Amino acid sequence: MTGVSRFGERDAPDWTYRKTEGLSDAELVAQRFTHLLSARPSVPGFVRESEVYGFSRFRAQLSSWPPLRLVTEPQVYVHCAAGPVEPNAPDE
């Protein structure tokens, strides 16, 4: 997910951006995230809100001009917590 971390560089007092990868499903829930950006179409404990399409491959289409077409597929999924999320304690 190239470039996704750039949006988290802005100073925002009311939210925190964290780019932690490789968390298990249980760890995702334990982190008390309100939203996730993921390459996975479904994540237990979260509801998919939207998807972002990106390049997947080229497809030959010889009956038209140009003879190549770009094929896009969902690449990034936006998920929201399935229920209320209690904020982390200040010392966590």
MODELLER restraints for C-alpha pairs under 7 A, 6 or more apart:
rsr = mdl.restraints
at = mdl.atoms
rsr.add(forms.Gaussian(group=physical.xy_distance, feature=features.Distance(at['CA:5:A'], at['CA:19:A']), mean=6.86, stdev=0.5))
rsr.add(forms.Gaussian(group=physical.xy_distance, feature=features.Distance(at['CA:8:A'], at['CA:17:A']), mean=5.45, stdev=0.5))
rsr.add(forms.Gaussian(group=physical.xy_distance, feature=features.Distance(at['CA:25:A'], at['CA:44:A']), mean=6.45, stdev=0.5))
rsr.add(forms.Gaussian(group=physical.xy_distance, feature=features.Distance(at['CA:29:A'], at['CA:45:A']), mean=6.56, stdev=0.5))
rsr.add(forms.Gaussian(group=physical.xy_distance, feature=features.Distance(at['CA:32:A'], at['CA:85:A']), mean=5.95, stdev=0.5))
rsr.add(forms.Gaussian(group=physical.xy_distance, feature=features.Distance(at['CA:32:A'], at['CA:86:A']), mean=6.93, stdev=0.5))
rsr.add(forms.Gaussian(group=physical.xy_distance, feature=features.Distance(at['CA:33:A'], at['CA:81:A']), mean=6.91, stdev=0.5))
rsr.add(forms.Gaussian(group=physical.xy_distance, feature=features.Distance(at['CA:34:A'], at['CA:80:A']), mean=5.77, stdev=0.5))
rsr.add(forms.Gaussian(group=physical.xy_distance, feature=features.Distance(at['CA:34:A'], at['CA:81:A']), mean=5.05, stdev=0.5))
rsr.add(forms.Gaussian(group=physical.xy_distance, feature=features.Distance(at['CA:34:A'], at['CA:85:A']), mean=6.44, stdev=0.5))
rsr.add(forms.Gaussian(group=physical.xy_distance, feature=features.Distance(at['CA:35:A'], at['CA:79:A']), mean=5.45, stdev=0.5))
rsr.add(forms.Gaussian(group=physical.xy_distance, feature=features.Distance(at['CA:35:A'], at['CA:80:A']), mean=4.47, stdev=0.5))
rsr.add(forms.Gaussian(group=physical.xy_distance, feature=features.Distance(at['CA:35:A'], at['CA:81:A']), mean=6.07, stdev=0.5))
rsr.add(forms.Gaussian(group=physical.xy_distance, feature=features.Distance(at['CA:36:A'], at['CA:78:A']), mean=5.77, stdev=0.5))
rsr.add(forms.Gaussian(group=physical.xy_distance, feature=features.Distance(at['CA:36:A'], at['CA:79:A']), mean=4.98, stdev=0.5))
rsr.add(forms.Gaussian(group=physical.xy_distance, feature=features.Distance(at['CA:36:A'], at['CA:80:A']), mean=6.50, stdev=0.5))
rsr.add(forms.Gaussian(group=physical.xy_distance, feature=features.Distance(at['CA:37:A'], at['CA:76:A']), mean=6.47, stdev=0.5))
rsr.add(forms.Gaussian(group=physical.xy_distance, feature=features.Distance(at['CA:37:A'], at['CA:77:A']), mean=5.65, stdev=0.5))
rsr.add(forms.Gaussian(group=physical.xy_distance, feature=features.Distance(at['CA:37:A'], at['CA:78:A']), mean=4.84, stdev=0.5))
rsr.add(forms.Gaussian(group=physical.xy_distance, feature=features.Distance(at['CA:37:A'], at['CA:79:A']), mean=6.46, stdev=0.5))
rsr.add(forms.Gaussian(group=physical.xy_distance, feature=features.Distance(at['CA:38:A'], at['CA:76:A']), mean=5.57, stdev=0.5))
rsr.add(forms.Gaussian(group=physical.xy_distance, feature=features.Distance(at['CA:38:A'], at['CA:77:A']), mean=5.20, stdev=0.5))
rsr.add(forms.Gaussian(group=physical.xy_distance, feature=features.Distance(at['CA:38:A'], at['CA:78:A']), mean=6.61, stdev=0.5))
rsr.add(forms.Gaussian(group=physical.xy_distance, feature=features.Distance(at['CA:39:A'], at['CA:75:A']), mean=5.99, stdev=0.5))
rsr.add(forms.Gaussian(group=physical.xy_distance, feature=features.Distance(at['CA:39:A'], at['CA:76:A']), mean=4.92, stdev=0.5))
rsr.add(forms.Gaussian(group=physical.xy_distance, feature=features.Distance(at['CA:39:A'], at['CA:77:A']), mean=6.00, stdev=0.5))
rsr.add(forms.Gaussian(group=physical.xy_distance, feature=features.Distance(at['CA:40:A'], at['CA:77:A']), mean=6.66, stdev=0.5))
rsr.add(forms.Gaussian(group=physical.xy_distance, feature=features.Distance(at['CA:41:A'], at['CA:77:A']), mean=6.01, stdev=0.5))
rsr.add(forms.Gaussian(group=physical.xy_distance, feature=features.Distance(at['CA:42:A'], at['CA:48:A']), mean=6.62, stdev=0.5))
rsr.add(forms.Gaussian(group=physical.xy_distance, feature=features.Distance(at['CA:45:A'], at['CA:81:A']), mean=6.26, stdev=0.5))
rsr.add(forms.Gaussian(group=physical.xy_distance, feature=features.Distance(at['CA:45:A'], at['CA:82:A']), mean=5.46, stdev=0.5))
rsr.add(forms.Gaussian(group=physical.xy_distance, feature=features.Distance(at['CA:46:A'], at['CA:79:A']), mean=5.79, stdev=0.5))
rsr.add(forms.Gaussian(group=physical.xy_distance, feature=features.Distance(at['CA:46:A'], at['CA:80:A']), mean=5.35, stdev=0.5))
rsr.add(forms.Gaussian(group=physical.xy_distance, feature=features.Distance(at['CA:46:A'], at['CA:81:A']), mean=4.38, stdev=0.5))
rsr.add(forms.Gaussian(group=physical.xy_distance, feature=features.Distance(at['CA:46:A'], at['CA:82:A']), mean=4.59, stdev=0.5))
rsr.add(forms.Gaussian(group=physical.xy_distance, feature=features.Distance(at['CA:47:A'], at['CA:79:A']), mean=5.31, stdev=0.5))
rsr.add(forms.Gaussian(group=physical.xy_distance, feature=features.Distance(at['CA:47:A'], at['CA:80:A']), mean=5.24, stdev=0.5))
rsr.add(forms.Gaussian(group=physical.xy_distance, feature=features.Distance(at['CA:47:A'], at['CA:81:A']), mean=6.21, stdev=0.5))
rsr.add(forms.Gaussian(group=physical.xy_distance, feature=features.Distance(at['CA:47:A'], at['CA:82:A']), mean=5.47, stdev=0.5))
rsr.add(forms.Gaussian(group=physical.xy_distance, feature=features.Distance(at['CA:48:A'], at['CA:77:A']), mean=6.84, stdev=0.5))
rsr.add(forms.Gaussian(group=physical.xy_distance, feature=features.Distance(at['CA:48:A'], at['CA:78:A']), mean=5.86, stdev=0.5))
rsr.add(forms.Gaussian(group=physical.xy_distance, feature=features.Distance(at['CA:48:A'], at['CA:79:A']), mean=4.24, stdev=0.5))
rsr.add(forms.Gaussian(group=physical.xy_distance, feature=features.Distance(at['CA:48:A'], at['CA:80:A']), mean=6.33, stdev=0.5))
rsr.add(forms.Gaussian(group=physical.xy_distance, feature=features.Distance(at['CA:49:A'], at['CA:78:A']), mean=5.52, stdev=0.5))
rsr.add(forms.Gaussian(group=physical.xy_distance, feature=features.Distance(at['CA:49:A'], at['CA:79:A']), mean=5.33, stdev=0.5))
rsr.add(forms.Gaussian(group=physical.xy_distance, feature=features.Distance(at['CA:49:A'], at['CA:80:A']), mean=6.43, stdev=0.5))
rsr.add(forms.Gaussian(group=physical.xy_distance, feature=features.Distance(at['CA:50:A'], at['CA:77:A']), mean=5.96, stdev=0.5))
rsr.add(forms.Gaussian(group=physical.xy_distance, feature=features.Distance(at['CA:50:A'], at['CA:78:A']), mean=5.20, stdev=0.5))
rsr.add(forms.Gaussian(group=physical.xy_distance, feature=features.Distance(at['CA:51:A'], at['CA:74:A']), mean=5.92, stdev=0.5))
rsr.add(forms.Gaussian(group=physical.xy_distance, feature=features.Distance(at['CA:51:A'], at['CA:76:A']), mean=5.75, stdev=0.5))
rsr.add(forms.Gaussian(group=physical.xy_distance, feature=features.Distance(at['CA:51:A'], at['CA:77:A']), mean=4.36, stdev=0.5))
rsr.add(forms.Gaussian(group=physical.xy_distance, feature=features.Distance(at['CA:51:A'], at['CA:78:A']), mean=5.96, stdev=0.5))
rsr.add(forms.Gaussian(group=physical.xy_distance, feature=features.Distance(at['CA:52:A'], at['CA:74:A']), mean=5.44, stdev=0.5))
rsr.add(forms.Gaussian(group=physical.xy_distance, feature=features.Distance(at['CA:52:A'], at['CA:75:A']), mean=5.93, stdev=0.5))
rsr.add(forms.Gaussian(group=physical.xy_distance, feature=features.Distance(at['CA:52:A'], at['CA:76:A']), mean=5.17, stdev=0.5))
rsr.add(forms.Gaussian(group=physical.xy_distance, feature=features.Distance(at['CA:52:A'], at['CA:77:A']), mean=6.29, stdev=0.5))
rsr.add(forms.Gaussian(group=physical.xy_distance, feature=features.Distance(at['CA:53:A'], at['CA:72:A']), mean=5.95, stdev=0.5))
rsr.add(forms.Gaussian(group=physical.xy_distance, feature=features.Distance(at['CA:53:A'], at['CA:73:A']), mean=5.14, stdev=0.5))
rsr.add(forms.Gaussian(group=physical.xy_distance, feature=features.Distance(at['CA:53:A'], at['CA:74:A']), mean=4.17, stdev=0.5))
rsr.add(forms.Gaussian(group=physical.xy_distance, feature=features.Distance(at['CA:53:A'], at['CA:75:A']), mean=5.50, stdev=0.5))
rsr.add(forms.Gaussian(group=physical.xy_distance, feature=features.Distance(at['CA:54:A'], at['CA:72:A']), mean=5.16, stdev=0.5))
rsr.add(forms.Gaussian(group=physical.xy_distance, feature=features.Distance(at['CA:54:A'], at['CA:73:A']), mean=5.75, stdev=0.5))
rsr.add(forms.Gaussian(group=physical.xy_distance, feature=features.Distance(at['CA:54:A'], at['CA:74:A']), mean=6.19, stdev=0.5))
rsr.add(forms.Gaussian(group=physical.xy_distance, feature=features.Distance(at['CA:54:A'], at['CA:75:A']), mean=5.64, stdev=0.5))
rsr.add(forms.Gaussian(group=physical.xy_distance, feature=features.Distance(at['CA:55:A'], at['CA:70:A']), mean=6.96, stdev=0.5))
rsr.add(forms.Gaussian(group=physical.xy_distance, feature=features.Distance(at['CA:55:A'], at['CA:71:A']), mean=6.23, stdev=0.5))
rsr.add(forms.Gaussian(group=physical.xy_distance, feature=features.Distance(at['CA:55:A'], at['CA:72:A']), mean=4.61, stdev=0.5))
rsr.add(forms.Gaussian(group=physical.xy_distance, feature=features.Distance(at['CA:55:A'], at['CA:73:A']), mean=6.62, stdev=0.5))
rsr.add(forms.Gaussian(group=physical.xy_distance, feature=features.Distance(at['CA:56:A'], at['CA:71:A']), mean=5.54, stdev=0.5))
rsr.add(forms.Gaussian(group=physical.xy_distance, feature=features.Distance(at['CA:56:A'], at['CA:72:A']), mean=4.98, stdev=0.5))
rsr.add(forms.Gaussian(group=physical.xy_distance, feature=features.Distance(at['CA:56:A'], at['CA:73:A']), mean=5.87, stdev=0.5))
rsr.add(forms.Gaussian(group=physical.xy_distance, feature=features.Distance(at['CA:57:A'], at['CA:70:A']), mean=6.13, stdev=0.5))
rsr.add(forms.Gaussian(group=physical.xy_distance, feature=features.Distance(at['CA:57:A'], at['CA:71:A']), mean=5.27, stdev=0.5))
rsr.add(forms.Gaussian(group=physical.xy_distance, feature=features.Distance(at['CA:58:A'], at['CA:68:A']), mean=6.33, stdev=0.5))
rsr.add(forms.Gaussian(group=physical.xy_distance, feature=features.Distance(at['CA:58:A'], at['CA:69:A']), mean=5.57, stdev=0.5))
rsr.add(forms.Gaussian(group=physical.xy_distance, feature=features.Distance(at['CA:58:A'], at['CA:70:A']), mean=4.74, stdev=0.5))
rsr.add(forms.Gaussian(group=physical.xy_distance, feature=features.Distance(at['CA:58:A'], at['CA:71:A']), mean=5.77, stdev=0.5))
rsr.add(forms.Gaussian(group=physical.xy_distance, feature=features.Distance(at['CA:59:A'], at['CA:68:A']), mean=5.60, stdev=0.5))
rsr.add(forms.Gaussian(group=physical.xy_distance, feature=features.Distance(at['CA:59:A'], at['CA:69:A']), mean=5.10, stdev=0.5))
rsr.add(forms.Gaussian(group=physical.xy_distance, feature=features.Distance(at['CA:59:A'], at['CA:70:A']), mean=6.31, stdev=0.5))
rsr.add(forms.Gaussian(group=physical.xy_distance, feature=features.Distance(at['CA:59:A'], at['CA:71:A']), mean=6.61, stdev=0.5))
rsr.add(forms.Gaussian(group=physical.xy_distance, feature=features.Distance(at['CA:60:A'], at['CA:67:A']), mean=5.83, stdev=0.5))
rsr.add(forms.Gaussian(group=physical.xy_distance, feature=features.Distance(at['CA:60:A'], at['CA:68:A']), mean=4.67, stdev=0.5))
rsr.add(forms.Gaussian(group=physical.xy_distance, feature=features.Distance(at['CA:60:A'], at['CA:69:A']), mean=6.36, stdev=0.5))
rsr.add(forms.Gaussian(group=physical.xy_distance, feature=features.Distance(at['CA:61:A'], at['CA:67:A']), mean=4.89, stdev=0.5))
rsr.add(forms.Gaussian(group=physical.xy_distance, feature=features.Distance(at['CA:61:A'], at['CA:68:A']), mean=5.62, stdev=0.5))
rsr.add(forms.Gaussian(group=physical.xy_distance, feature=features.Distance(at['CA:61:A'], at['CA:69:A']), mean=6.71, stdev=0.5))
